[in-house]
């Protein structure tokens, strides 16, 4: 009889421990998907003009309509505190599964353009929603420079570099190819140092690495969604296992890419051990 009573008394304690464990798991899951992480990286090149030594770039990618504070105030203040020279938005601000309104991207773009010169290239999700030309026009009106298979000249410290940006392959079938854009850069600027904004990380190895850019800057990979030790992420956004080129620097075919883990989730996906990332890239000569 005494043993039976002791057993009954233990059950509420076990239930309480289980509830506490579930609550901790829920908090960790929320934190993994909604808590901003600022990560700093350095890109060094002897080809970098001296005027750009120490140039700070903030890259925001793959928001998919995520909100960090009301009106993305937390994200905006985080970026402002970093005092960037330039801000690069590398696609998928919108999400086709959530039917994110264009106003979301426009307001974010306006906030970023109020901090530093801001440049945008489309991702695949922008093209899965209607009226991409209208989105581009509204972003331009908000102060963002949209690079649609185009180039811009960046100036700092008396020197210049070239910034090129390509539309996502989901764009118009007759759009200028990345190879054509790279040829235009070489024809107009010779052997100038240049950066390429290109949304899709998984196109780097077989295509973008061959274009001759000093550094390609991409997103799309979401860090492999679930980051485990000794892997580059568990699942790609295409739902293949153990992807590569998902976070940080990589080299292939003599080219180099930097890939952001991004900030949001698309549709029903989620992150684990892979917090939303504000990527800070410092350029150094040497």
TITI-12942 format. One record per atom (N, C-alpha, C): x, y negated, z; atom name. Coordinates in steps of 0.1 Angstrom, whole numbers. Each point is the difference from the previous one (the first is absolute). Layout:
X  Y  Z  CA $
...
END
This chain:
8  12  0  N $
-8  -12  0  CA $
9  -12  0  C $
10  -1  8  N $
9  -12  1  CA $
7  -2  -13  C $
4  11  -7  N $
7  -1  -12  CA $
-9  -6  -11  C $
-13  4  0  N $
-9  -6  -10  CA $
-2  -15  2  C $
0  -4  12  N $
-2  -15  3  CA $
12  -7  -5  C $
12  5  3  N $
12  -7  -5  CA $
0  -1  -15  C $
-5  11  -7  N $
0  -1  -15  CA $
-9  -11  -5  C $
-12  -1  7  N $
-9  -10  -4  CA $
5  -14  2  C $
8  -2  11  N $
6  -13  3  CA $
11  -4  -11  C $
6  10  -6  N $
11  -3  -9  CA $
-6  -5  -13  C $
-12  5  -4  N $
-5  -3  -13  CA $
-2  -15  -2  C $
-5  -8  9  N $
-1  -15  -2  CA $
13  -6  -2  C $
11  5  7  N $
13  -6  -2  CA $
5  3  -15  C $
-2  12  -5  N $
4  3  -13  CA $
-8  -9  -10  C $
-13  -2  2  N $
-8  -8  -9  CA $
5  -14  0  C $
4  -5  12  N $
5  -14  1  CA $
13  -1  -8  C $
9  10  2  N $
13  -1  -7  CA $
-3  0  -15  C $
-9  8  -5  N $
-3  1  -14  CA $
-6  -13  -5  C $
-8  -7  8  N $
-6  -13  -4  CA $
11  -10  -1  C $
9  0  10  N $
11  -10  0  CA $
9  3  -12  C $
3  12  -4  N $
8  3  -11  CA $
-6  -4  -13  C $
-14  2  -1  N $
-7  -5  -12  CA $
0  -15  -1  C $
-1  -7  11  N $
0  -14  0  CA $
14  -5  -4  C $
11  6  5  N $
13  -4  -4  CA $
2  2  -15  C $
-5  11  -6  N $
2  3  -14  CA $
-8  -10  -8  C $
-12  -4  5  N $
-7  -10  -8  CA $
7  -14  0  C $
6  -3  12  N $
7  -13  0  CA $
12  1  -9  C $
7  11  0  N $
12  1  -9  CA $
-4  0  -14  C $
-11  6  -4  N $
-5  0  -14  CA $
-3  -14  -4  C $
-7  -8  9  N $
-4  -14  -4  CA $
13  -8  -1  C $
10  2  9  N $
12  -8  0  CA $
8  3  -13  C $
0  13  -4  N $
7  4  -12  CA $
-5  -6  -13  C $
-13  -4  0  N $
-7  -5  -12  CA $
-2  -15  1  C $
1  -6  11  N $
-4  -14  1  CA $
10  -10  6  C $
11  6  5  N $
11  -8  7  CA $
11  -3  -10  C $
2  -13  -2  N $
10  -4  -10  CA $
14  3  5  C $
9  4  -9  N $
14  3  3  CA $
8  -8  -10  C $
9  -9  5  N $
9  -7  -8  CA $
13  7  -1  C $
4  4  -12  N $
13  7  -3  CA $
9  -9  -8  C $
13  -1  4  N $
9  -8  -7  CA $
10  8  -8  C $
3  -4  -12  N $
9  7  -9  CA $
9  -10  -7  C $
12  5  -4  N $
10  -8  -7  CA $
4  6  -13  C $
-1  -8  -11  N $
4  4  -13  CA $
13  -8  -3  C $
11  7  -3  N $
13  -6  -3  CA $
4  3  -14  C $
5  -11  -7  N $
4  2  -13  CA $
11  -11  -3  C $
11  4  -7  N $
10  -9  -4  CA $
-5  -9  -11  C $
-11  4  -7  N $
-5  -8  -11  CA $
-9  -11  5  C $
-4  0  12  N $
-9  -10  5  CA $
6  -14  0  C $
-6  -10  -6  N $
6  -13  1  CA $
1  -5  14  C $
11  -8  2  N $
3  -4  14  CA $
-12  -8  6  C $
-7  -7  -8  N $
-11  -8  6  CA $
-11  8  6  C $
-1  13  -4  N $
-10  9  5  CA $
5  8  12  C $
12  -2  4  N $
5  8  12  CA $
-8  -4  12  C $
-6  9  6  N $
-8  -2  12  CA $
-15  -3  -3  C $
-4  1  -13  N $
-14  -2  -4  CA $
-9  10  7  C $
-11  -4  6  N $
-9  9  7  CA $
-13  1  -8  C $
-3  13  -3  N $
-13  3  -8  CA $
-9  8  9  C $
-12  -3  1  N $
-10  8  7  CA $
-8  7  -11  C $
-1  13  1  N $
-8  8  -9  CA $
-13  5  7  C $
-11  -3  -5  N $
-13  6  5  CA $
-6  9  -12  C $
-4  12  3  N $
-5  9  -10  CA $
-11  8  5  C $
-9  4  -9  N $
-10  10  3  CA $
-8  -3  13  C $
-6  -11  0  N $
-9  -4  11  CA $
-13  8  0  C $
-5  2  -13  N $
-13  7  -1  CA $
-11  -6  8  C $
0  -13  1  N $
-11  -7  7  CA $
1  1  15  C $
12  4  6  N $
2  0  14  CA $
-1  -14  6  C $
-4  0  13  N $
-1  -13  7  CA $
9  2  13  C $
9  -10  1  N $
9  -1  12  CA $
-3  -13  7  C $
-10  1  9  N $
-5  -12  6  CA $
-11  -6  -9  C $
-8  -9  5  N $
-11  -6  -8  CA $
6  -8  -11  C $
-4  3  -12  N $
5  -7  -12  CA $
15  3  -2  C $
5  11  5  N $
14  4  -1  CA $
9  -10  7  C $
-5  -6  11  N $
8  -10  7  CA $
13  6  6  C $
-1  11  6  N $
11  7  6  CA $
11  2  -10  C $
-4  5  -12  N $
10  2  -11  CA $
6  -13  -5  C $
-8  -10  -1  N $
5  -13  -5  CA $
10  -6  10  C $
-3  1  12  N $
9  -6  10  CA $
13  8  1  C $
-1  13  -2  N $
12  8  1  CA $
9  -4  -12  C $
-6  -2  -12  N $
8  -3  -11  CA $
6  -14  2  C $
-8  -10  5  N $
4  -13  2  CA $
12  -1  9  C $
0  8  10  N $
11  0  10  CA $
13  5  -6  C $
-1  8  -11  N $
12  5  -6  CA $
7  -10  -9  C $
-6  -11  -3  N $
5  -11  -8  CA $
7  5  -13  C $
-8  7  -8  N $
5  5  -13  CA $
3  -11  -10  C $
9  3  -9  N $
2  -9  -12  CA $
-10  3  -10  C $
-4  13  -1  N $
-10  5  -10  CA $
-8  11  6  C $
-12  1  -6  N $
-9  11  4  CA $
-4  7  -12  C $
1  14  0  N $
-4  8  -12  CA $
-12  9  4  C $
-10  -1  -7  N $
-12  8  2  CA $
0  11  -12  C $
2  12  4  N $
3  10  -10  CA $
-12  10  -2  C $
-12  -6  -1  N $
-11  7  -5  CA $
-9  8  11  C $
-12  4  -5  N $
-10  6  8  CA $
-3  -8  13  C $
-3  -13  -3  N $
-6  -8  11  CA $
-14  5  2  C $
-6  4  -11  N $
-14  5  0  CA $
-1  15  0  C $
-12  5  3  N $
-2  15  1  CA $
-12  3  -8  C $
1  9  -9  N $
-12  4  -8  CA $
-10  7  7  C $
4  8  11  N $
-10  8  7  CA $
-8  -9  9  C $
6  -11  5  N $
-7  -9  9  CA $
-7  -12  -8  C $
3  0  -13  N $
-5  -11  -9  CA $
4  -13  6  C $
12  -2  4  N $
5  -12  7  CA $
-3  -12  -9  C $
-6  -11  5  N $
-3  -11  -8  CA $
13  -8  -4  C $
0  -7  -12  N $
11  -7  -4  CA $
4  -11  10  C $
-10  -5  7  N $
3  -11  10  CA $
10  5  11  C $
0  13  3  N $
10  4  9  CA $
14  -2  -5  C $
3  3  -12  N $
14  -2  -5  CA $
3  -15  -2  C $
-10  -7  -4  N $
2  -14  -2  CA $
3  -8  13  C $
-7  4  10  N $
2  -7  13  CA $
14  4  6  C $
3  13  -2  N $
14  4  5  CA $
11  -7  -9  C $
-2  -1  -13  N $
9  -6  -8  CA $
2  -15  4  C $
-11  -7  2  N $
0  -14  4  CA $
8  -2  13  C $
-2  9  10  N $
7  -1  13  CA $
15  2  -2  C $
4  10  -9  N $
14  3  -2  CA $
6  -12  -8  C $
-7  -5  -10  N $
6  -11  -8  CA $
2  -13  9  C $
-8  -1  11  N $
2  -11  9  CA $
13  2  9  C $
6  12  -1  N $
12  2  8  CA $
13  -1  -9  C $
-1  6  -12  N $
12  0  -8  CA $
-5  3  -15  C $
8  -2  -10  N $
-3  4  -13  CA $
-4  14  -1  C $
-11  3  -5  N $
-6  14  0  CA $
-2  5  -14  C $
4  13  -2  N $
-2  6  -14  CA $
-7  13  2  C $
-9  3  -10  N $
-9  12  0  CA $
1  8  -13  C $
0  13  2  N $
-2  9  -11  CA $
-12  9  3  C $
-7  5  -10  N $
-11  9  3  CA $
4  14  3  C $
-9  6  8  N $
2  15  2  CA $
-11  7  -7  C $
-1  13  2  N $
-10  8  -7  CA $
-14  -3  5  C $
-2  -4  12  N $
-13  -2  6  CA $
-6  -13  -6  C $
8  -10  -2  N $
-5  -13  -6  CA $
-7  4  -14  C $
6  9  -7  N $
-5  3  -14  CA $
-12  9  1  C $
-2  6  12  N $
-12  9  1  CA $
-13  -8  4  C $
2  -13  2  N $
-11  -9  3  CA $
-2  -10  -12  C $
-12  -6  -1  N $
-2  -8  -11  CA $
7  -14  0  C $
2  -5  -12  N $
4  -14  -1  CA $
14  -3  5  C $
10  7  -4  N $
14  -3  3  CA $
4  -14  -4  C $
-3  -4  -13  N $
3  -14  -4  CA $
-5  -10  10  C $
-13  2  5  N $
-5  -10  9  CA $
7  0  13  C $
5  12  5  N $
8  1  12  CA $
13  -8  -1  C $
6  3  -12  N $
13  -7  -2  CA $
-2  -15  0  C $
-10  -5  -7  N $
-3  -14  -1  CA $
-2  -6  14  C $
-8  7  8  N $
-3  -6  14  CA $
13  0  8  C $
8  11  -1  N $
13  0  8  CA $
9  -12  -4  C $
0  -2  -13  N $
8  -12  -5  CA $
-5  -13  5  C $
-13  -1  1  N $
-6  -12  5  CA $
2  -2  15  C $
3  12  7  N $
3  0  14  CA $
14  -3  3  C $
9  -1  -11  N $
14  -4  2  CA $
9  12  -2  C $
-5  12  -4  N $
8  12  -2  CA $
5  0  -14  C $
12  4  -3  N $
5  2  -13  CA $
-2  15  -4  C $
-9  2  -10  N $
-3  14  -4  CA $
10  3  -12  C $
7  11  1  N $
9  5  -10  CA $
-7  11  -8  C $
-5  -3  -12  N $
-6  11  -8  CA $
9  3  -12  C $
10  9  3  N $
10  3  -10  CA $
7  -13  -4  C $
4  -8  10  N $
6  -13  -2  CA $
12  -1  9  C $
7  -11  -2  N $
12  -3  9  CA $
-2  -14  6  C $
7  -3  11  N $
1  -13  6  CA $
15  -2  4  C $
4  -12  1  N $
13  -3  5  CA $
-1  -5  14  C $
8  6  9  N $
1  -4  14  CA $
12  -8  2  C $
-1  -11  7  N $
12  -8  3  CA $
2  -1  15  C $
13  0  3  N $
4  -1  15  CA $
15  -4  0  C $
3  -10  8  N $
14  -3  2  CA $
8  -4  -12  C $
-7  -5  -10  N $
7  -4  -12  CA $
1  11  -11  C $
-5  12  4  N $
1  11  -10  CA $
-14  5  -3  C $
0  9  -10  N $
-13  5  -5  CA $
1  15  -2  C $
-11  7  2  N $
-1  14  -4  CA $
-14  2  -7  C $
-1  11  -6  N $
-13  3  -8  CA $
-8  9  8  C $
-13  -3  1  N $
-10  9  6  CA $
-10  4  -11  C $
-1  13  -3  N $
-9  6  -9  CA $
-11  8  7  C $
-12  0  -6  N $
-11  8  6  CA $
-8  6  -11  C $
-4  13  2  N $
-7  7  -10  CA $
-14  4  6  C $
-10  -1  -9  N $
-13  5  3  CA $
0  15  2  C $
-9  5  8  N $
0  15  3  CA $
-4  7  -13  C $
5  12  -2  N $
-4  8  -13  CA $
-15  2  -2  C $
-8  -2  11  N $
-14  1  -2  CA $
-6  -12  -7  C $
9  -10  -4  N $
-5  -12  -7  CA $
-3  3  -14  C $
-1  -11  -8  N $
-5  1  -14  CA $
10  9  -8  C $
-6  8  -9  N $
8  10  -8  CA $
10  -7  -9  C $
-3  -13  -4  N $
10  -6  -9  CA $
9  -10  7  C $
1  1  13  N $
8  -9  8  CA $
15  2  -4  C $
8  -10  3  N $
15  1  -2  CA $
5  11  9  C $
10  8  -6  N $
5  11  8  CA $
12  -6  9  C $
3  8  11  N $
11  -4  8  CA $
13  -1  -8  C $
2  9  -10  N $
12  0  -8  CA $
1  -13  -8  C $
-12  -5  -6  N $
0  -12  -7  CA $
3  -12  9  C $
-5  0  12  N $
3  -11  9  CA $
14  0  4  C $
6  11  2  N $
15  1  4  CA $
8  -5  -12  C $
-4  3  -12  N $
7  -5  -12  CA $
-1  -15  -1  C $
-11  -6  4  N $
-2  -14  0  CA $
9  -7  10  C $
1  7  12  N $
9  -6  10  CA $
15  0  -5  C $
4  10  -6  N $
14  1  -5  CA $
2  -10  -11  C $
-10  -2  -9  N $
1  -9  -11  CA $
1  -15  4  C $
-8  -3  10  N $
-1  -14  5  CA $
11  -3  10  C $
4  10  9  N $
8  -3  11  CA $
13  7  0  C $
3  8  -10  N $
12  7  0  CA $
2  10  11  C $
11  -1  7  N $
3  9  11  CA $
-3  -6  14  C $
-11  -8  0  N $
-4  -6  13  CA $
-5  10  10  C $
2  -3  13  N $
-5  8  11  CA $
-16  -1  -1  C $
-6  12  0  N $
-15  -1  0  CA $
-7  11  9  C $
-11  -4  5  N $
-9  8  8  CA $
-12  4  -8  C $
-5  12  2  N $
-12  4  -7  CA $
-11  4  11  C $
-12  -6  -1  N $
-11  4  8  CA $
-8  10  -8  C $
-2  12  5  N $
-7  11  -7  CA $
-7  8  10  C $
-13  1  0  N $
-8  6  11  CA $
4  15  3  C $
1  8  -11  N $
0  14  2  CA $
14  6  3  C $
2  4  12  N $
13  6  4  CA $
3  13  -8  C $
-10  8  -3  N $
2  13  -7  CA $
4  -2  -15  C $
0  -12  -5  N $
5  -2  -14  CA $
15  -4  0  C $
6  -2  12  N $
13  -5  0  CA $
10  9  -6  C $
1  13  4  N $
10  9  -4  CA $
1  2  -15  C $
-12  2  -6  N $
0  3  -14  CA $
-1  -12  -9  C $
-4  -11  5  N $
-2  -12  -9  CA $
6  -13  5  C $
-4  -4  12  N $
4  -14  4  CA $
15  0  3  C $
6  11  4  N $
15  0  3  CA $
8  -2  -13  C $
-6  1  -11  N $
7  -1  -13  CA $
0  -14  -6  C $
-7  -9  6  N $
-2  -13  -6  CA $
11  -10  2  C $
9  3  10  N $
11  -9  1  CA $
-1  -11  11  C $
-11  0  7  N $
-2  -9  11  CA $
10  3  11  C $
4  -11  7  N $
9  3  12  CA $
-7  7  11  C $
-13  -4  2  N $
-8  6  10  CA $
-14  0  -4  C $
-7  12  1  N $
-14  1  -2  CA $
-6  0  14  C $
-12  -7  1  N $
-7  -1  13  CA $
-14  5  -3  C $
-3  11  8  N $
-13  7  -3  CA $
-7  3  13  C $
-12  5  -2  N $
-9  5  11  CA $
-6  13  -3  C $
-13  2  2  N $
-8  11  -5  CA $
1  13  7  C $
12  3  6  N $
2  13  6  CA $
-6  1  14  C $
-3  -11  7  N $
-6  1  14  CA $
9  7  9  C $
13  1  -2  N $
9  6  9  CA $
-2  15  1  C $
-7  6  -9  N $
-3  14  1  CA $
-11  4  10  C $
-8  -10  4  N $
-11  1  9  CA $
4  5  14  C $
5  12  1  N $
4  5  13  CA $
15  3  -1  C $
7  -8  8  N $
15  1  0  CA $
5  10  11  C $
6  10  -4  N $
6  10  9  CA $
15  0  -1  C $
7  4  10  N $
15  1  0  CA $
5  8  -12  C $
10  -5  -6  N $
7  6  -11  CA $
-8  1  -13  C $
-11  -8  -1  N $
-7  -1  -12  CA $
-1  -14  -4  C $
-5  -2  -13  N $
-2  -14  -5  CA $
-15  -2  0  C $
-7  6  9  N $
-15  -1  1  CA $
-5  14  -4  C $
-12  3  5  N $
-6  13  -2  CA $
-8  1  -13  C $
-8  -11  -3  N $
-10  1  -11  CA $
1  -13  -9  C $
1  2  -13  N $
0  -12  -8  CA $
-14  -5  -2  C $
-2  -12  -6  N $
-13  -5  -2  CA $
-7  8  -12  C $
8  7  -7  N $
-5  9  -10  CA $
-3  14  5  C $
1  2  14  N $
-3  12  7  CA $
10  11  -3  C $
12  -3  -3  N $
11  10  -1  CA $
7  0  13  C $
7  12  3  N $
7  1  13  CA $
14  -4  -1  C $
5  -6  10  N $
14  -4  2  CA $
5  -9  -12  C $
-6  -11  -1  N $
4  -9  -11  CA $
13  -7  4  C $
6  -7  -10  N $
12  -8  2  CA $
-3  -14  -4  C $
10  -9  1  N $
-1  -14  -3  CA $
-12  -6  7  C $
-2  2  13  N $
-11  -5  7  CA $
3  -11  10  C $
12  -2  4  N $
3  -10  10  CA $
15  -4  0  C $
3  -12  -2  N $
14  -5  0  CA $
7  1  -13  C $
13  1  0  N $
9  -1  -12  CA $
2  14  -6  C $
0  0  -14  N $
4  13  -7  CA $
7  -5  -13  C $
8  10  -5  N $
8  -2  -12  CA $
-3  11  -10  C $
0  -4  -13  N $
-2  10  -11  CA $
5  -6  -13  C $
7  7  -8  N $
4  -4  -13  CA $
7  -14  0  C $
7  -3  11  N $
7  -12  1  CA $
-9  -12  4  C $
-12  3  3  N $
-9  -11  5  CA $
-3  2  14  C $
-6  -10  7  N $
-3  1  14  CA $
-14  -6  2  C $
-7  6  9  N $
-14  -5  4  CA $
-1  -1  15  C $
-8  -10  4  N $
-5  -1  14  CA $
-15  2  0  C $
-4  10  8  N $
-14  3  1  CA $
-6  -3  14  C $
-11  -8  0  N $
-7  -3  12  CA $
-9  11  4  C $
-2  3  13  N $
-10  10  5  CA $
-14  -6  -1  C $
-1  -13  -2  N $
-13  -6  -2  CA $
-7  -2  14  C $
-12  -5  -1  N $
-7  -5  11  CA $
-14  7  3  C $
-6  4  -11  N $
-14  5  2  CA $
-2  15  -4  C $
-12  4  0  N $
-4  14  -4  CA $
-10  -1  -11  C $
0  9  -9  N $
-9  1  -11  CA $
-11  10  3  C $
-12  -4  0  N $
-11  9  2  CA $
1  7  14  C $
-2  13  0  N $
0  8  13  CA $
14  4  5  C $
11  -5  -6  N $
13  4  4  CA $
4  -7  13  C $
11  4  7  N $
4  -5  12  CA $
16  1  1  C $
6  -6  10  N $
14  0  3  CA $
3  7  13  C $
11  7  1  N $
5  5  13  CA $
16  -2  0  C $
5  -6  11  N $
14  -3  1  CA $
5  -8  -12  C $
-9  -10  -4  N $
2  -7  -12  CA $
-8  -13  0  C $
4  -9  9  N $
-8  -12  3  CA $
0  -9  -12  C $
-10  -9  -1  N $
-1  -10  -11  CA $
13  -8  1  C $
6  -2  -12  N $
13  -6  -1  CA $
0  -14  -6  C $
6  -9  7  N $
4  -13  -6  CA $
15  1  -3  C $
4  1  -12  N $
14  3  -4  CA $
7  -14  -2  C $
11  -1  6  N $
8  -12  -1  CA $
14  4  -7  C $
2  -6  -11  N $
12  4  -8  CA $
9  -12  -1  C $
12  1  5  N $
10  -10  -1  CA $
10  3  -10  C $
2  -9  -10  N $
10  1  -10  CA $
14  -5  5  C $
10  8  -3  N $
14  -4  4  CA $
9  2  -12  C $
9  -9  -1  N $
11  1  -11  CA $
11  8  6  C $
4  11  -7  N $
11  8  5  CA $
-2  15  -1  C $
END
